[in-house]
């Protein structure tokens, strides 16, 4: 009785594998999107080539950013902490854009950590 097999979990995995096989072309495009959007060799915000190791020195940065986007992100963090910015384009919409983008990145990370996504990227 120590080794009880959960038939529902096995059936779920089999169904997901079958769906994956049926939708292989669609899945390939989806995998390409996820790999590209999570690439550590390009800036997560603007897409320019960058070196993720440059951001490792600052633990508040969770994603690869080029120098310019890193400055903007750091400004965003300061404004989020209540500091005023003297840069004219740092308005409410700018702040909302960064907030939304960060939420998108967090949602993407949660999705990549989901059990279903683990089946796609074992």
C-alpha positions in Angstrom: 0.0 0.0 0.0 3.0 2.3 0.1 3.0 2.9 -3.6 -0.5 4.1 -4.5 -0.5 5.4 -8.1 -2.6 8.4 -8.8 -4.4 7.4 -12.0 -5.8 11.0 -12.4 -2.4 12.5 -12.6 -1.2 9.8 -15.1 -4.2 10.5 -17.3 -3.7 14.2 -17.1 -0.1 13.8 -18.2 -1.1 11.5 -21.0 -3.8 13.9 -22.2 -1.3 16.8 -22.1 1.3 14.7 -24.1 -1.4 13.9 -26.6 -2.4 17.5 -26.9 1.3 18.5 -27.3 1.8 16.0 -30.1 -1.4 17.1 -31.9 -0.5 20.8 -31.6 3.3 20.4 -32.3 3.5 23.3 -34.8 1.5 25.6 -32.5 3.6 24.5 -29.6 6.8 25.3 -31.5 5.7 28.9 -32.0 4.8 29.2 -28.4 8.1 27.8 -27.3 9.9 30.3 -29.5 8.0 33.1 -28.1 8.7 32.1 -24.5 12.4 31.6 -25.2 12.7 34.9 -27.0 10.8 36.9 -24.3 12.9 35.3 -21.5 16.3 35.6 -23.3 19.0 36.7 -20.9 21.1 38.1 -23.8 18.8 41.0 -24.7 17.2 43.8 -22.7 13.8 42.6 -21.4 12.4 46.1 -22.0 13.7 47.3 -25.4 15.3 44.1 -26.9 18.8 45.5 -27.5 21.7 43.0 -26.9 22.9 43.2 -23.3 24.8 41.1 -20.8 22.7 39.9 -17.9 25.8 39.5 -15.7 26.0 43.3 -15.6 22.7 43.4 -13.7 23.7 40.7 -11.2 25.5 43.3 -9.0 22.1 44.8 -8.1 19.6 42.3 -6.6 16.7 44.6 -7.1 16.9 43.9 -10.9 15.1 40.7 -11.7 15.6 40.7 -15.5 18.2 41.7 -18.1 18.2 45.4 -18.8 20.5 47.5 -21.0 22.1 50.6 -19.4 19.4 53.0 -20.5 16.5 50.8 -19.4 18.3 50.0 -16.2 18.4 53.8 -15.4 14.7 54.1 -16.2 13.9 51.1 -14.0 15.9 52.5 -11.1 14.1 55.8 -11.5 10.8 53.8 -11.5 11.8 52.2 -8.2 12.7 55.6 -6.7 9.3 57.0 -7.8 7.6 53.9 -6.4 9.3 54.6 -3.1 7.8 58.1 -3.0 10.7 60.1 -4.4 9.9 62.8 -7.0 11.5 62.7 -10.4 12.7 65.8 -12.1 12.6 64.2 -15.6 9.7 65.6 -17.5 8.5 62.3 -19.1 8.3 60.6 -15.7 4.5 61.2 -15.5 1.6 59.1 -14.4 1.5 57.2 -17.7 5.2 56.4 -17.5 4.8 55.0 -14.0 1.8 53.0 -15.1 3.7 51.6 -18.1 6.5 50.4 -15.9 4.1 49.0 -13.4 2.2 47.1 -16.1 5.4 45.8 -17.7 6.7 44.6 -14.3 3.4 42.8 -13.7 3.6 41.2 -17.2 7.1 39.9 -16.3 5.9 38.6 -13.0 2.9 36.9 -14.7 5.2 35.4 -17.3 7.5 34.0 -14.6 4.5 32.5 -12.7 3.4 30.9 -16.0 6.9 29.5 -16.7 6.9 28.0 -13.2 3.5 26.3 -13.7 3.3 22.5 -13.9 1.8 22.7 -17.4 4.7 24.8 -18.6 7.2 22.4 -17.0 5.8 19.7 -19.4 6.7 22.0 -22.3 10.1 22.8 -21.0 11.2 19.8 -19.0 
